[in-house]
Every structure is written in structure tokens, then in C-alpha cells.
Amino acid sequence: MRSAAWAAADVPSPRQAEVLRFIRRCVAGRGYPPTNREILAELGATSTNWSADVLRALERKGFITRLRGQPRTLALTRAGHRYLGGGL
């Protein structure tokens, strides 16, 4: 069980937090998560490697889950919802 305080390694970077918020907005607004290209466009990035790295880091930190090789399978975990201030 994790403590209530976030360890430094568990806290997303500012850009990772932007991605989390964007995923939440997409799911809340249209019912499904964004694609990698939509994440890139929203954050003004151009490298698909960058978005892949960010998503891997968020997954490793426990903020998202996804099924590799399948589109639109990003989902916030309980930790992701808690970090963004929502329950679950």
C-alpha cells in the first residue's frame, strides 16, 4: 500500500501532468481517449517518440493503463484520478 504522500519519483513532470489532464478532458468530453497524434497536437509537440516516452513514463508511474498495439485504450488509473483531484 502506498502512503498518502506522493514520492518524488511518483509525481508526474509538468508535461506529463498536462497529458493526464488532456486524457481526462477527452474522455469526459467525448467518451474516449486521445490518440498519440492528438496528444502531440494539443501540447504543440512534433515527435511521436516524445509522446511514446511520456505515455510509457505515466504507465510506469501508475497513472495510466493502456493496451499496446490497440488504438484509444488509454485510461486513467485510480492514482491518475487521485492526482488530478478526482476520486475513483
N, C-alpha and C positions, 0 to 999 in steps of 0.2 A: 504494500500500500504506500502510495506517495504521501509526503507531508503536504500540508496546505500551502506552504511557501514554495514558490517556483525556484528550482535550482537554476543558476545562471545558464547552464547548458540546455535547459528545457525551455527557455524563453525564446520565442522567435525573434529574428532580427526585424528591424523596421520594415524592410521589403517583404519578408515572409509574412509579417502581420498584415500588410496590405493585401497580399494574396489570399490570406484567410478571410479577410473582410469581403473581398470580391467574390470568393466562392459562396460565402453566406448570402450576399446580396443576390447573386444569380439564382441560387436555389429558392430563396424566399420570393423573388420576383417572378420567376418563370417556371419553377418546379424542377429544374435540372441544373447541374454544374456547368461551368465554362469549359471550353476546350483549351489546350495549351496556347493556341494562336489567339484566342480571346483574352487570355491572361496577359500575353505579350502586348497586345494592342492596348489593353486597359492601363498597363503600367509603363507604356512607352518604351518597352524593351524590344530588341530585334533578334536576339539569339535564342533559338529553340533549346540549345544546351543550357542556357541560363534558367529557363522555366523548368526544364527537367531536373536541374540541380536543386532548385528551390522546392519543388514538389518532393523530391527524394528526402531533403532535409526535414520538411514538415512531416513526412511519413515516419522518418526515423525518430523524430522527437515526439511522435504520438498524437499530432494534431489532426491528421487526415488519414484516411484509408483510401485505397484505390485498387482496381484490378488491372494489372498491366496488360497492354495489348487490346484493351477494350475501351471504346470512347465513352466519355462522360460518366465515369464511375467514381469520380472524386466525391468524398463525403467527409464532413467534419466529424471527428470523434467526440466523445464526452469532454475530453481535455480541450479540444478545439473550441467547443461551445463555451466551456467554463472560462477559457482565456478571453474570449470575446465578450464575456459578461452575460451570456445566456446560460440557462441551466440545461439539463438533459438527464 
